[in-house]
Amino acid sequence: MKRSFFALLSFLLLHTGFAQGIQFESAENSWSTILDKAQSENKLIFVVAYSLSCHNCEDMQKKIYPAEQSGAVYNGKYINVQLDMDKAEANDFANKYGIMAYPSYLFIDGKGELVHRAMGKMTMEQFAAMGANSTDTAHQFFPLKNRFFQGDRSPELLKRLTLMAMDLTDYDLLGSVYEAYFSTQENWLSKENMEILLMGLKSSEQSTFPFLLKHKKDFIEAYSEAKIFNLIDEVVMNSMSLYSYNYEQRDFDLTLAKAYGLKYLPADLFDQYWLLFKINQNMMKKNSSELLINATRYFDQYPCFSGHLYNNVALAFYEETKDKVYLEKALSWALKAVAIKDMFQYNDTAAALCFKLGNKEQAKVYALKAIEKANETGEDASETKALLKKIENL
């Protein structure tokens, strides 16, 4: 007879004997024992769901859970459990509680009901605040969510739920509570509301999108051109892509994408984003002739603050053309990417373009810089090292 996951859970519980940090339950205690303990002591179970391949999990394990401040908040207040979600037996638990990312933090009552959840890497301050507040129904995700669906539209509840939905990437809920929250607000340009507006903006169909466009100068003054322009780019491109993707054909319908842009974008922005959408399609389908024309036109006409876009187009030019004029343009874009963020991939693209243009000295400079950055981040620079050998052998 197949044994249930909950009977086997004791084999997954990780006992960590921190002297001052969080005291996790012993591996000898089964899930049913933990539930009984939670009921008898009238406590919530605090579950840390982690994966050994998760860098954020590792950081939390090394820096946060062993801290004296963590122990002071969680020990005695919760029944603390760690679960290795890489184990096959953990699938039932993950499905039951909807765990899709790591680390995930679950607060479960003695009946096995989930009352609150959070996820992701946290600072000590954030982690301590979560532990301090999670026994209070005013801070628990599921009670707040139930209040919303029962008709509560108080601004404080809507704000809390909006922020929680963002943290949990619960975009279905976010779409509802975010709009409901802003319908209660008179001043969308307050510092707090501007922050919430930007964090929750995911679609050009949201009422906050035309507001952002109208008040772009205010947001740029409060943040930066790069942050605001890149967010607008991301929102528009994601919206057009989602609307136009044909799942049966596994391709994008350009007619639908264009119709969406005409419907939701002001006239002065439509040409820009329709062109950018076509550039992305050109790169995906390796349509080099159209890409060379469209990308050149785009960067000549419109502002760009995305190192990622500059680099991707520059790399595509490197791969698709031998025309020196186009390669010079590509190099200028690669260098703009490096200026935005001095990172491995961008320096690597600049090195490759310099090499293809016959500029040995500059190619060597960017190749060495790329290798240096790769060493700092642990990325694979083997191809860059091979390029450096070619450069040095010239």
FENMO-V792335 format. One record per helix or strand. SS is the DSSP state (helix for helix, strand for strand). FROM is the first residue (numbers start at 1). LEN is the number of residues. If there is no record, write none. Layout:
{{SS | FROM | LEN} {SS | FROM | LEN}}
This chain:
{{helix | 5 | 7} {strand | 13 | 1} {strand | 17 | 1} {strand | 23 | 1} {helix | 31 | 10} {strand | 44 | 7} {helix | 55 | 10} {helix | 68 | 7} {strand | 75 | 1} {strand | 78 | 7} {helix | 88 | 10} {strand | 104 | 5} {strand | 114 | 6} {helix | 124 | 10} {helix | 141 | 9} {helix | 155 | 13} {helix | 171 | 13} {helix | 191 | 10} {helix | 207 | 8} {helix | 216 | 7} {helix | 225 | 20} {strand | 245 | 2} {strand | 251 | 2} {helix | 254 | 11} {helix | 267 | 18} {helix | 288 | 14} {helix | 307 | 14} {helix | 324 | 17} {helix | 344 | 13} {helix | 360 | 18} {helix | 382 | 12}}
